[in-house]
Amino acid sequence: MNPDKNKEAKENNQKLTPELYDKYAPPVYGKIFSIVGKESIAERIHEKVFVSAYRGHSSFPLRSPLMSLIDIADEKSNKTIKALEIFRACCHGSSISISDSK
């Protein structure tokens, strides 16, 4: 990884604070739930959105923190929906649960 990218990732980490989480978690969760429509899936995606932003996702924070988080949430939610649709199409009759333990 190049040094400039490491510096940028550190700057992003410092921008995602507990206060930002408290402020933006509800609207980000609402966006995710409006896309996936299932609480257990929405909770998992919600967690991944904030972890991704903390680790320095390329779109955080290009604009406002909220809009960047919404962009990440939209991307991850839509990818999850597509993956579930593919699974259902190819594995008709099988079921998948996001909360199954290994």
N, CA, C and O of each residue as an XYZ file, in Angstrom:
408
protein
N       0.855     -1.183      0.000
C       0.000      0.000      0.000
C       0.894      1.236      0.000
O       1.905      1.277      0.701
N       0.526      2.221     -0.771
C       1.384      3.398     -0.847
C       1.183      4.299      0.381
O       0.093      4.324      0.952
N       2.223      5.038      0.792
C       2.170      5.857      2.006
C       1.055      6.893      2.010
O       0.476      7.170      3.060
N       0.744      7.470      0.851
C      -0.327      8.471      0.793
C      -1.677      7.849      1.139
O      -2.504      8.472      1.803
N      -1.889      6.623      0.685
C      -3.151      5.951      0.961
C      -3.257      5.612      2.448
O      -4.339      5.723      3.025
N      -2.153      5.201      3.080
C      -2.155      4.933      4.523
C      -2.485      6.193      5.313
O      -3.261      6.145      6.267
N      -1.898      7.317      4.917
C      -2.161      8.587      5.588
C      -3.634      8.956      5.445
O      -4.270      9.391      6.405
N      -4.169      8.778      4.235
C      -5.572      9.079      3.978
C      -6.482      8.198      4.827
O      -7.469      8.685      5.379
N      -6.163      6.903      4.941
C      -6.968      5.987      5.749
C      -6.952      6.406      7.212
O      -7.986      6.355      7.877
N      -5.779      6.827      7.734
C      -5.705      7.288      9.114
C      -6.571      8.525      9.327
O      -7.253      8.640     10.345
N      -6.545      9.447      8.370
C      -7.378     10.647      8.484
C      -8.855     10.269      8.526
O      -9.613     10.837      9.312
N      -9.269      9.327      7.698
C     -10.666      8.880      7.695
C     -11.028      8.256      9.028
O     -12.116      8.503      9.549
N     -10.125      7.441      9.597
C     -10.394      6.805     10.877
C     -10.657      7.849     11.953
O     -11.530      7.667     12.801
N      -9.911      8.928     11.919
C     -10.072      9.964     12.921
C     -11.386     10.724     12.733
O     -11.885     11.323     13.686
N     -11.941     10.713     11.554
C     -13.168     11.455     11.298
C     -14.421     10.686     11.715
O     -15.462     11.292     11.966
N     -14.328      9.341     11.793
C     -15.484      8.555     12.197
C     -15.391      8.327     13.704
O     -14.679      7.437     14.170
N     -16.115      9.138     14.444
C     -16.052      9.124     15.902
C     -17.316      8.501     16.481
O     -18.308      8.333     15.771
N     -17.287      8.159     17.768
C     -18.507      7.652     18.409
C     -19.676      8.642     18.301
O     -20.836      8.245     18.191
N     -19.346      9.928     18.335
C     -20.402     10.944     18.209
C     -21.054     10.888     16.826
O     -22.271     11.024     16.701
N     -20.230     10.687     15.785
C     -20.801     10.553     14.433
C     -21.657      9.298     14.339
O     -22.715      9.314     13.711
N     -21.209      8.215     14.956
C     -22.005      6.984     14.939
C     -23.364      7.253     15.585
O     -24.403      6.931     15.008
N     -23.357      7.842     16.779
C     -24.603      8.119     17.487
C     -25.541      9.010     16.665
O     -26.759      8.830     16.664
N     -24.941      9.964     15.974
C     -25.733     10.912     15.190
C     -26.307     10.286     13.920
O     -27.461     10.532     13.569
N     -25.498      9.474     13.229
C     -25.887      8.988     11.905
C     -26.380      7.546     11.846
O     -26.919      7.121     10.824
N     -26.205      6.797     12.919
C     -26.644      5.392     12.897
C     -28.135      5.241     12.574
O     -28.479      4.400     11.744
N     -29.035      6.018     13.192
C     -30.461      5.829     12.879
C     -30.832      6.088     11.409
O     -31.515      5.254     10.816
N     -30.410      7.207     10.797
C     -30.801      7.390      9.395
C     -30.133      6.385      8.446
O     -30.722      5.999      7.436
N     -28.905      5.963      8.771
C     -28.236      4.969      7.934
C     -28.979      3.634      8.036
O     -29.206      2.966      7.027
N     -29.354      3.253      9.252
C     -30.118      2.014      9.430
C     -31.451      2.098      8.686
O     -31.868      1.132      8.046
N     -32.108      3.232      8.768
C     -33.386      3.414      8.060
C     -33.245      3.224      6.560
O     -34.101      2.607      5.925
N     -32.170      3.750      5.991
C     -31.908      3.587      4.559
C     -31.707      2.110      4.233
O     -32.279      1.598      3.271
N     -30.898      1.433      5.030
C     -30.627      0.017      4.790
C     -31.912     -0.794      4.889
O     -32.201     -1.614      4.017
N     -32.682     -0.570      5.946
C     -33.914     -1.332      6.145
C     -34.909     -1.082      5.018
O     -35.639     -1.987      4.615
N     -34.935      0.153      4.509
C     -35.863      0.448      3.405
C     -35.495     -0.325      2.141
O     -36.353     -0.573      1.293
N     -34.236     -0.704      2.011
C     -33.798     -1.467      0.843
C     -33.987     -2.961      1.055
O     -34.538     -3.640      0.189
N     -33.534     -3.490      2.205
C     -33.547     -4.943      2.397
C     -34.831     -5.464      3.031
O     -35.221     -6.603      2.773
N     -35.491     -4.662      3.851
C     -36.783     -5.041      4.424
C     -36.761     -6.160      5.445
O     -37.818     -6.679      5.805
N     -35.595     -6.544      5.918
C     -35.517     -7.601      6.928
C     -34.533     -7.158      8.007
O     -33.382     -6.826      7.724
N     -35.012     -7.162      9.245
C     -34.238     -6.614     10.353
C     -32.878     -7.292     10.532
O     -31.868     -6.607     10.692
N     -32.838     -8.613     10.508
C     -31.566     -9.315     10.755
C     -30.531     -8.989      9.684
O     -29.346     -8.850      9.989
N     -30.963     -8.868      8.446
C     -30.040     -8.524      7.361
C     -29.623     -7.063      7.483
O     -28.452     -6.728      7.304
N     -30.574     -6.205      7.785
C     -30.275     -4.775      7.927
C     -29.260     -4.527      9.034
O     -28.375     -3.684      8.888
N     -29.383     -5.256     10.138
C     -28.442     -5.071     11.251
C     -27.020     -5.446     10.847
O     -26.065     -4.754     11.201
N     -26.884     -6.544     10.107
C     -25.553     -6.970      9.654
C     -24.939     -5.957      8.693
O     -23.761     -5.617      8.804
N     -25.740     -5.483      7.758
C     -25.236     -4.500      6.791
C     -24.864     -3.210      7.514
O     -23.839     -2.600      7.211
N     -25.687     -2.797      8.462
C     -25.445     -1.588      9.241
C     -24.072     -1.643      9.905
O     -23.304     -0.682      9.856
N     -23.784     -2.761     10.512
C     -22.481     -2.941     11.147
C     -21.357     -2.836     10.117
O     -20.344     -2.180     10.360
N     -21.540     -3.478      8.980
C     -20.506     -3.478      7.943
C     -20.280     -2.080      7.365
O     -19.156     -1.738      6.999
N     -21.317     -1.286      7.282
C     -21.184      0.085      6.766
C     -20.240      0.890      7.650
O     -19.332      1.555      7.150
N     -20.449      0.833      8.954
C     -19.620      1.628      9.854
C     -18.202      1.077      9.959
O     -17.248      1.846     10.082
N     -18.057     -0.231      9.914
C     -16.709     -0.813      9.902
C     -15.976     -0.390      8.627
O     -14.798     -0.037      8.664
N     -16.678     -0.431      7.519
C     -16.086     -0.030      6.242
C     -15.661      1.433      6.272
O     -14.565      1.768      5.823
N     -16.507      2.297      6.791
C     -16.168      3.723      6.876
C     -14.980      3.930      7.810
O     -14.100      4.743      7.525
N     -14.949      3.205      8.912
C     -13.848      3.334      9.869
C     -12.522      2.899      9.247
O     -11.476      3.501      9.494
N     -12.586      1.848      8.442
C     -11.362      1.322      7.825
C     -10.929      2.144      6.616
O      -9.886      1.862      6.026
N     -11.696      3.136      6.242
C     -11.265      4.030      5.177
C     -11.851      3.712      3.823
O     -11.134      3.729      2.823
N     -13.146      3.420      3.767
C     -13.831      3.196      2.488
C     -13.569      4.370      1.565
O     -13.506      5.517      2.008
N     -13.420      4.086      0.300
C     -13.045      5.124     -0.669
C     -14.034      6.283     -0.740
O     -13.655      7.386     -1.134
N     -15.295      6.058     -0.368
C     -16.257      7.160     -0.456
C     -16.467      7.866      0.884
O     -17.315      8.755      0.973
N     -15.724      7.498      1.921
C     -15.901      8.169      3.213
C     -14.730      9.075      3.496
O     -13.593      8.612      3.406
N     -14.919     10.297      3.820
C     -16.058     11.161      3.590
C     -15.800     12.069      2.393
O     -15.204     13.135      2.544
N     -16.225     11.675      1.249
C     -16.070     12.530      0.070
C     -16.970     13.749      0.157
O     -16.584     14.856     -0.218
N     -18.173     13.526      0.656
C     -19.101     14.650      0.845
C     -19.299     14.787      2.343
O     -18.338     14.674      3.104
N     -20.498     15.022      2.770
C     -20.755     15.054      4.208
C     -20.648     13.631      4.755
O     -20.851     12.676      4.007
N     -20.339     13.469      6.028
C     -20.274     12.116      6.586
C     -21.572     11.336      6.387
O     -21.532     10.148      6.064
N     -22.715     11.985      6.576
C     -23.988     11.282      6.410
C     -24.171     10.793      4.979
O     -24.535      9.637      4.764
N     -23.926     11.645      4.014
C     -24.116     11.228      2.617
C     -23.132     10.131      2.237
O     -23.480      9.225      1.479
N     -21.918     10.199      2.747
C     -20.937      9.149      2.474
C     -21.383      7.826      3.084
O     -21.267      6.777      2.450
N     -21.891      7.873      4.310
C     -22.394      6.654      4.956
C     -23.600      6.097      4.208
O     -23.728      4.883      4.053
N     -24.482      6.975      3.745
C     -25.649      6.541      2.967
C     -25.194      5.889      1.667
O     -25.767      4.881      1.253
N     -24.181      6.442      1.019
C     -23.642      5.834     -0.208
C     -23.118      4.421      0.057
O     -23.391      3.499     -0.712
N     -22.365      4.255      1.146
C     -21.833      2.937      1.500
C     -22.987      1.984      1.818
O     -22.977      0.828      1.396
N     -23.978      2.474      2.564
C     -25.134      1.652      2.929
C     -25.898      1.202      1.691
O     -26.302      0.044      1.588
N     -26.091      2.112      0.765
C     -26.804      1.794     -0.474
C     -26.045      0.725     -1.263
O     -26.638     -0.239     -1.748
N     -24.739      0.905     -1.383
C     -23.903     -0.051     -2.117
C     -23.969     -1.443     -1.483
O     -24.197     -2.432     -2.180
N     -23.771     -1.522     -0.168
C     -23.760     -2.816      0.514
C     -25.147     -3.457      0.534
O     -25.259     -4.678      0.418
N     -26.192     -2.665      0.677
C     -27.556     -3.196      0.683
C     -27.923     -3.783     -0.672
O     -28.471     -4.881     -0.756
N     -27.618     -3.047     -1.722
C     -27.943     -3.529     -3.067
C     -27.139     -4.765     -3.448
O     -27.660     -5.655     -4.120
N     -25.875     -4.834     -3.028
C     -25.069     -6.038     -3.282
C     -25.657     -7.238     -2.548
O     -25.675     -8.346     -3.084
N     -26.134     -7.026     -1.339
C     -26.737     -8.116     -0.568
C     -28.018     -8.602     -1.228
O     -28.242     -9.808     -1.330
N     -28.856     -7.681     -1.674
C     -30.105     -8.049     -2.351
C     -29.794     -8.857     -3.608
O     -30.429     -9.883     -3.854
N     -28.833     -8.412     -4.400
C     -28.463     -9.139     -5.623
C     -27.948    -10.531     -5.299
O     -28.298    -11.495     -5.979
N     -27.120    -10.647     -4.266
C     -26.581    -11.951     -3.880
C     -27.698    -12.889     -3.441
O     -27.692    -14.069     -3.791
N     -28.647    -12.378     -2.684
C     -29.775    -13.208     -2.245
C     -30.648    -13.628     -3.427
O     -31.133    -14.759     -3.470
N     -30.850    -12.723     -4.384
C     -31.630    -13.070     -5.579
C     -30.936    -14.157     -6.388
O     -31.591    -15.076     -6.880
N     -29.628    -14.063     -6.529
C     -28.868    -15.084     -7.257
C     -28.963    -16.417     -6.525
O     -29.176    -17.458     -7.147
N     -28.807    -16.385     -5.215
C     -28.907    -17.611     -4.430
C     -30.268    -18.262     -4.601
O     -30.365    -19.467     -4.835
N     -31.308    -17.470     -4.486
C     -32.668    -18.020     -4.621
C     -32.917    -18.576     -6.013
O     -33.590    -19.596     -6.161
N     -32.383    -17.920     -7.035
C     -32.580    -18.363     -8.414
C     -31.858    -19.679     -8.691
O     -32.390    -20.544     -9.388
N     -30.679    -19.831     -8.164
C     -29.918    -21.039     -8.482
C     -30.160    -22.171     -7.490
O     -29.860    -23.328     -7.786
N     -30.682    -21.860     -6.356
C     -30.856    -22.881     -5.315
C     -32.311    -22.955     -4.884
O     -32.611    -22.955     -3.690
N     -33.204    -23.016     -5.842
C     -34.638    -23.041     -5.568
C     -34.952    -24.137     -4.556
O     -34.529    -25.282     -4.716
N     -35.680    -23.786     -3.539
C     -36.048    -24.750     -2.513
C     -35.125    -24.719     -1.314
O     -35.490    -25.207     -0.244
N     -33.936    -24.155     -1.467
C     -33.010    -24.022     -0.338
C     -33.308    -22.716      0.388
O     -33.978    -21.829     -0.140
N     -32.814    -22.625      1.560
C     -32.997    -21.381      2.289
C     -31.649    -20.878      2.777
O     -30.695    -21.643      2.920
N     -31.590    -19.610      3.024
C     -30.374    -19.003      3.570
C     -30.779    -18.083      4.691
O     -31.778    -17.369      4.604
N     -30.002    -18.108      5.730
C     -30.248    -17.215      6.848
C     -28.971    -16.454      7.142
O     -27.900    -17.047      7.276
N     -29.081    -15.199      7.237
C     -27.932    -14.359      7.505
C     -27.423    -14.617      8.924
O     -26.271    -14.306      9.224
N     -28.250    -15.175      9.795
C     -27.849    -15.361     11.194
C     -27.429    -16.790     11.515
O     -27.192    -17.101     12.682
N     -27.329    -17.661     10.531
C     -26.851    -19.023     10.796
C     -25.430    -18.971     11.326
O     -24.586    -18.237     10.812
N     -25.176    -19.763     12.363
C     -23.796    -19.818     12.859
C     -23.068    -20.984     12.219
O     -23.666    -21.969     11.787
N     -21.755    -20.831     12.177
C     -20.918    -21.841     11.518
C     -20.657    -23.009     12.421
O     -19.970    -23.951     12.027
